[in-house]
Each structure stands twice: as structure tokens, then as C-alpha cells.
Amino acid sequence: MEVIIRPTAESAARLQGKDYYRWLFANEPEWTKYRENKKL
């Protein structure tokens, strides 16, 4: 099972560790399919 969580802009701004998670999203290979497909 795969779960995708899409926080609102307001809740994302309050997310602790957001810089770390942004780095992971931008650099880790397992996130490539999400970076390339903006419609998910």
C-alpha cells in the first residue's frame, strides 16, 4: 500500500524539519517519480 499525504500550504509552513524533508524530496532517487509528475 502506498500513502500520499498532501498538506495544505498553511500546515506545510508549520511542519517541523521541513528543510530536511525538502532536501530529501529534491535529492533522493525514490522521490523522482513524484518530482517529475506534478499531477499526483
mmCIF file of the N, C-alpha and C atoms, coordinates in Angstrom:
data_MODEL
# 
_entry.id   MODEL 
# 
loop_
_atom_site.group_PDB 
_atom_site.id 
_atom_site.type_symbol 
_atom_site.label_atom_id 
_atom_site.label_alt_id 
_atom_site.label_comp_id 
_atom_site.label_asym_id 
_atom_site.label_entity_id 
_atom_site.label_seq_id 
_atom_site.pdbx_PDB_ins_code 
_atom_site.Cartn_x 
_atom_site.Cartn_y 
_atom_site.Cartn_z 
_atom_site.occupancy 
_atom_site.B_iso_or_equiv 
_atom_site.pdbx_formal_charge 
_atom_site.auth_seq_id 
_atom_site.auth_comp_id 
_atom_site.auth_asym_id 
_atom_site.auth_atom_id 
_atom_site.pdbx_PDB_model_num 
ATOM 1   N N  . MET A 1 1  ? 0.843  -1.168 0.000   1.00 0.00 ? 1  MET A N  1 
ATOM 2   C CA . MET A 1 1  ? 0.000  0.000  0.000   1.00 0.00 ? 1  MET A CA 1 
ATOM 3   C C  . MET A 1 1  ? 0.895  1.241  0.000   1.00 0.00 ? 1  MET A C  1 
ATOM 4   N N  . GLU A 1 2  ? 0.491  2.238  -0.750  1.00 0.00 ? 2  GLU A N  1 
ATOM 5   C CA . GLU A 1 2  ? 1.222  3.492  -0.828  1.00 0.00 ? 2  GLU A CA 1 
ATOM 6   C C  . GLU A 1 2  ? 0.307  4.614  -0.352  1.00 0.00 ? 2  GLU A C  1 
ATOM 7   N N  . VAL A 1 3  ? 0.826  5.462  0.507   1.00 0.00 ? 3  VAL A N  1 
ATOM 8   C CA . VAL A 1 3  ? 0.042  6.570  1.045   1.00 0.00 ? 3  VAL A CA 1 
ATOM 9   C C  . VAL A 1 3  ? 0.706  7.873  0.645   1.00 0.00 ? 3  VAL A C  1 
ATOM 10  N N  . ILE A 1 4  ? -0.076 8.796  0.111   1.00 0.00 ? 4  ILE A N  1 
ATOM 11  C CA . ILE A 1 4  ? 0.426  10.115 -0.260  1.00 0.00 ? 4  ILE A CA 1 
ATOM 12  C C  . ILE A 1 4  ? -0.293 11.137 0.611   1.00 0.00 ? 4  ILE A C  1 
ATOM 13  N N  . ILE A 1 5  ? 0.493  11.950 1.284   1.00 0.00 ? 5  ILE A N  1 
ATOM 14  C CA . ILE A 1 5  ? -0.071 12.984 2.139   1.00 0.00 ? 5  ILE A CA 1 
ATOM 15  C C  . ILE A 1 5  ? 0.221  14.330 1.506   1.00 0.00 ? 5  ILE A C  1 
ATOM 16  N N  . ARG A 1 6  ? -0.820 15.132 1.339   1.00 0.00 ? 6  ARG A N  1 
ATOM 17  C CA . ARG A 1 6  ? -0.672 16.465 0.757   1.00 0.00 ? 6  ARG A CA 1 
ATOM 18  C C  . ARG A 1 6  ? -1.143 17.507 1.766   1.00 0.00 ? 6  ARG A C  1 
ATOM 19  N N  . PRO A 1 7  ? -0.226 18.054 2.520   1.00 0.00 ? 7  PRO A N  1 
ATOM 20  C CA . PRO A 1 7  ? -0.646 19.071 3.484   1.00 0.00 ? 7  PRO A CA 1 
ATOM 21  C C  . PRO A 1 7  ? -1.019 20.375 2.781   1.00 0.00 ? 7  PRO A C  1 
ATOM 22  N N  . THR A 1 8  ? -1.848 21.153 3.424   1.00 0.00 ? 8  THR A N  1 
ATOM 23  C CA . THR A 1 8  ? -2.168 22.473 2.893   1.00 0.00 ? 8  THR A CA 1 
ATOM 24  C C  . THR A 1 8  ? -0.923 23.346 3.022   1.00 0.00 ? 8  THR A C  1 
ATOM 25  N N  . ALA A 1 9  ? -0.880 24.442 2.309   1.00 0.00 ? 9  ALA A N  1 
ATOM 26  C CA . ALA A 1 9  ? 0.273  25.351 2.383   1.00 0.00 ? 9  ALA A CA 1 
ATOM 27  C C  . ALA A 1 9  ? 0.463  25.855 3.808   1.00 0.00 ? 9  ALA A C  1 
ATOM 28  N N  . GLU A 1 10 ? -0.635 26.123 4.500   1.00 0.00 ? 10 GLU A N  1 
ATOM 29  C CA . GLU A 1 10 ? -0.553 26.615 5.879   1.00 0.00 ? 10 GLU A CA 1 
ATOM 30  C C  . GLU A 1 10 ? 0.059  25.579 6.810   1.00 0.00 ? 10 GLU A C  1 
ATOM 31  N N  . SER A 1 11 ? -0.409 24.336 6.721   1.00 0.00 ? 11 SER A N  1 
ATOM 32  C CA . SER A 1 11 ? 0.136  23.301 7.602   1.00 0.00 ? 11 SER A CA 1 
ATOM 33  C C  . SER A 1 11 ? 1.566  22.933 7.203   1.00 0.00 ? 11 SER A C  1 
ATOM 34  N N  . ALA A 1 12 ? 1.884  22.979 5.934   1.00 0.00 ? 12 ALA A N  1 
ATOM 35  C CA . ALA A 1 12 ? 3.247  22.682 5.486   1.00 0.00 ? 12 ALA A CA 1 
ATOM 36  C C  . ALA A 1 12 ? 4.236  23.717 6.011   1.00 0.00 ? 12 ALA A C  1 
ATOM 37  N N  . ALA A 1 13 ? 3.803  24.953 6.118   1.00 0.00 ? 13 ALA A N  1 
ATOM 38  C CA . ALA A 1 13 ? 4.672  26.012 6.627   1.00 0.00 ? 13 ALA A CA 1 
ATOM 39  C C  . ALA A 1 13 ? 5.034  25.787 8.092   1.00 0.00 ? 13 ALA A C  1 
ATOM 40  N N  . ARG A 1 14 ? 4.181  25.075 8.817   1.00 0.00 ? 14 ARG A N  1 
ATOM 41  C CA . ARG A 1 14 ? 4.436  24.809 10.244  1.00 0.00 ? 14 ARG A CA 1 
ATOM 42  C C  . ARG A 1 14 ? 5.135  23.477 10.477  1.00 0.00 ? 14 ARG A C  1 
ATOM 43  N N  . LEU A 1 15 ? 5.364  22.700 9.448   1.00 0.00 ? 15 LEU A N  1 
ATOM 44  C CA . LEU A 1 15 ? 5.953  21.371 9.572   1.00 0.00 ? 15 LEU A CA 1 
ATOM 45  C C  . LEU A 1 15 ? 7.362  21.446 10.144  1.00 0.00 ? 15 LEU A C  1 
ATOM 46  N N  . GLN A 1 16 ? 7.604  20.698 11.195  1.00 0.00 ? 16 GLN A N  1 
ATOM 47  C CA . GLN A 1 16 ? 8.940  20.659 11.775  1.00 0.00 ? 16 GLN A CA 1 
ATOM 48  C C  . GLN A 1 16 ? 9.842  19.831 10.877  1.00 0.00 ? 16 GLN A C  1 
ATOM 49  N N  . GLY A 1 17 ? 11.071 20.271 10.687  1.00 0.00 ? 17 GLY A N  1 
ATOM 50  C CA . GLY A 1 17 ? 12.011 19.553 9.849   1.00 0.00 ? 17 GLY A CA 1 
ATOM 51  C C  . GLY A 1 17 ? 11.761 19.731 8.369   1.00 0.00 ? 17 GLY A C  1 
ATOM 52  N N  . LYS A 1 18 ? 11.015 20.765 7.982   1.00 0.00 ? 18 LYS A N  1 
ATOM 53  C CA . LYS A 1 18 ? 10.629 20.925 6.579   1.00 0.00 ? 18 LYS A CA 1 
ATOM 54  C C  . LYS A 1 18 ? 11.831 21.068 5.650   1.00 0.00 ? 18 LYS A C  1 
ATOM 55  N N  . ASP A 1 19 ? 12.910 21.686 6.105   1.00 0.00 ? 19 ASP A N  1 
ATOM 56  C CA . ASP A 1 19 ? 14.096 21.826 5.253   1.00 0.00 ? 19 ASP A CA 1 
ATOM 57  C C  . ASP A 1 19 ? 14.702 20.457 4.939   1.00 0.00 ? 19 ASP A C  1 
ATOM 58  N N  . TYR A 1 20 ? 14.728 19.591 5.935   1.00 0.00 ? 20 TYR A N  1 
ATOM 59  C CA . TYR A 1 20 ? 15.242 18.227 5.749   1.00 0.00 ? 20 TYR A CA 1 
ATOM 60  C C  . TYR A 1 20 ? 14.370 17.467 4.745   1.00 0.00 ? 20 TYR A C  1 
ATOM 61  N N  . TYR A 1 21 ? 13.067 17.560 4.914   1.00 0.00 ? 21 TYR A N  1 
ATOM 62  C CA . TYR A 1 21 ? 12.164 16.853 4.012   1.00 0.00 ? 21 TYR A CA 1 
ATOM 63  C C  . TYR A 1 21 ? 12.208 17.426 2.602   1.00 0.00 ? 21 TYR A C  1 
ATOM 64  N N  . ARG A 1 22 ? 12.374 18.721 2.461   1.00 0.00 ? 22 ARG A N  1 
ATOM 65  C CA . ARG A 1 22 ? 12.527 19.320 1.136   1.00 0.00 ? 22 ARG A CA 1 
ATOM 66  C C  . ARG A 1 22 ? 13.797 18.825 0.468   1.00 0.00 ? 22 ARG A C  1 
ATOM 67  N N  . TRP A 1 23 ? 14.873 18.702 1.248   1.00 0.00 ? 23 TRP A N  1 
ATOM 68  C CA . TRP A 1 23 ? 16.126 18.194 0.695   1.00 0.00 ? 23 TRP A CA 1 
ATOM 69  C C  . TRP A 1 23 ? 15.941 16.743 0.230   1.00 0.00 ? 23 TRP A C  1 
ATOM 70  N N  . LEU A 1 24 ? 15.316 15.918 1.055   1.00 0.00 ? 24 LEU A N  1 
ATOM 71  C CA . LEU A 1 24 ? 15.068 14.527 0.673   1.00 0.00 ? 24 LEU A CA 1 
ATOM 72  C C  . LEU A 1 24 ? 14.269 14.455 -0.620  1.00 0.00 ? 24 LEU A C  1 
ATOM 73  N N  . PHE A 1 25 ? 13.199 15.227 -0.698  1.00 0.00 ? 25 PHE A N  1 
ATOM 74  C CA . PHE A 1 25 ? 12.357 15.215 -1.887  1.00 0.00 ? 25 PHE A CA 1 
ATOM 75  C C  . PHE A 1 25 ? 13.152 15.623 -3.124  1.00 0.00 ? 25 PHE A C  1 
ATOM 76  N N  . ALA A 1 26 ? 14.014 16.601 -2.986  1.00 0.00 ? 26 ALA A N  1 
ATOM 77  C CA . ALA A 1 26 ? 14.778 17.123 -4.120  1.00 0.00 ? 26 ALA A CA 1 
ATOM 78  C C  . ALA A 1 26 ? 15.937 16.225 -4.529  1.00 0.00 ? 26 ALA A C  1 
ATOM 79  N N  . ASN A 1 27 ? 16.434 15.382 -3.609  1.00 0.00 ? 27 ASN A N  1 
ATOM 80  C CA . ASN A 1 27 ? 17.673 14.659 -3.880  1.00 0.00 ? 27 ASN A CA 1 
ATOM 81  C C  . ASN A 1 27 ? 17.605 13.137 -3.857  1.00 0.00 ? 27 ASN A C  1 
ATOM 82  N N  . GLU A 1 28 ? 16.651 12.558 -3.194  1.00 0.00 ? 28 GLU A N  1 
ATOM 83  C CA . GLU A 1 28 ? 16.604 11.109 -3.071  1.00 0.00 ? 28 GLU A CA 1 
ATOM 84  C C  . GLU A 1 28 ? 15.940 10.472 -4.292  1.00 0.00 ? 28 GLU A C  1 
ATOM 85  N N  . PRO A 1 29 ? 16.564 9.439  -4.846  1.00 0.00 ? 29 PRO A N  1 
ATOM 86  C CA . PRO A 1 29 ? 16.057 8.815  -6.074  1.00 0.00 ? 29 PRO A CA 1 
ATOM 87  C C  . PRO A 1 29 ? 14.639 8.246  -5.958  1.00 0.00 ? 29 PRO A C  1 
ATOM 88  N N  . GLU A 1 30 ? 14.246 7.769  -4.781  1.00 0.00 ? 30 GLU A N  1 
ATOM 89  C CA . GLU A 1 30 ? 12.911 7.174  -4.665  1.00 0.00 ? 30 GLU A CA 1 
ATOM 90  C C  . GLU A 1 30 ? 11.787 8.203  -4.802  1.00 0.00 ? 30 GLU A C  1 
ATOM 91  N N  . TRP A 1 31 ? 12.113 9.489  -4.754  1.00 0.00 ? 31 TRP A N  1 
ATOM 92  C CA . TRP A 1 31 ? 11.120 10.549 -4.924  1.00 0.00 ? 31 TRP A CA 1 
ATOM 93  C C  . TRP A 1 31 ? 11.073 11.073 -6.356  1.00 0.00 ? 31 TRP A C  1 
ATOM 94  N N  . THR A 1 32 ? 11.863 10.528 -7.261  1.00 0.00 ? 32 THR A N  1 
ATOM 95  C CA . THR A 1 32 ? 11.921 11.007 -8.643  1.00 0.00 ? 32 THR A CA 1 
ATOM 96  C C  . THR A 1 32 ? 10.557 10.994 -9.311  1.00 0.00 ? 32 THR A C  1 
ATOM 97  N N  . LYS A 1 33 ? 9.801  9.919  -9.138  1.00 0.00 ? 33 LYS A N  1 
ATOM 98  C CA . LYS A 1 33 ? 8.504  9.832  -9.826  1.00 0.00 ? 33 LYS A CA 1 
ATOM 99  C C  . LYS A 1 33 ? 7.552  10.931 -9.367  1.00 0.00 ? 33 LYS A C  1 
ATOM 100 N N  . TYR A 1 34 ? 7.690  11.389 -8.127  1.00 0.00 ? 34 TYR A N  1 
ATOM 101 C CA . TYR A 1 34 ? 6.831  12.463 -7.631  1.00 0.00 ? 34 TYR A CA 1 
ATOM 102 C C  . TYR A 1 34 ? 7.317  13.834 -8.094  1.00 0.00 ? 34 TYR A C  1 
ATOM 103 N N  . ARG A 1 35 ? 8.631  13.998 -8.190  1.00 0.00 ? 35 ARG A N  1 
ATOM 104 C CA . ARG A 1 35 ? 9.186  15.261 -8.679  1.00 0.00 ? 35 ARG A CA 1 
ATOM 105 C C  . ARG A 1 35 ? 8.828  15.477 -10.147 1.00 0.00 ? 35 ARG A C  1 
ATOM 106 N N  . GLU A 1 36 ? 8.798  14.412 -10.919 1.00 0.00 ? 36 GLU A N  1 
ATOM 107 C CA . GLU A 1 36 ? 8.561  14.516 -12.349 1.00 0.00 ? 36 GLU A CA 1 
ATOM 108 C C  . GLU A 1 36 ? 7.080  14.588 -12.718 1.00 0.00 ? 36 GLU A C  1 
ATOM 109 N N  . ASN A 1 37 ? 6.216  14.127 -11.857 1.00 0.00 ? 37 ASN A N  1 
ATOM 110 C CA . ASN A 1 37 ? 4.778  14.116 -12.147 1.00 0.00 ? 37 ASN A CA 1 
ATOM 111 C C  . ASN A 1 37 ? 4.055  15.039 -11.192 1.00 0.00 ? 37 ASN A C  1 
ATOM 112 N N  . LYS A 1 38 ? 3.808  16.249 -11.589 1.00 0.00 ? 38 LYS A N  1 
ATOM 113 C CA . LYS A 1 38 ? 3.160  17.250 -10.745 1.00 0.00 ? 38 LYS A CA 1 
ATOM 114 C C  . LYS A 1 38 ? 1.676  16.966 -10.546 1.00 0.00 ? 38 LYS A C  1 
ATOM 115 N N  . LYS A 1 39 ? 1.098  16.010 -11.296 1.00 0.00 ? 39 LYS A N  1 
ATOM 116 C CA . LYS A 1 39 ? -0.335 15.728 -11.208 1.00 0.00 ? 39 LYS A CA 1 
ATOM 117 C C  . LYS A 1 39 ? -0.687 14.718 -10.121 1.00 0.00 ? 39 LYS A C  1 
ATOM 118 N N  . LEU A 1 40 ? 0.271  14.155 -9.434  1.00 0.00 ? 40 LEU A N  1 
ATOM 119 C CA . LEU A 1 40 ? -0.017 13.170 -8.394  1.00 0.00 ? 40 LEU A CA 1 
ATOM 120 C C  . LEU A 1 40 ? -0.752 13.773 -7.237  1.00 0.00 ? 40 LEU A C  1 
# 
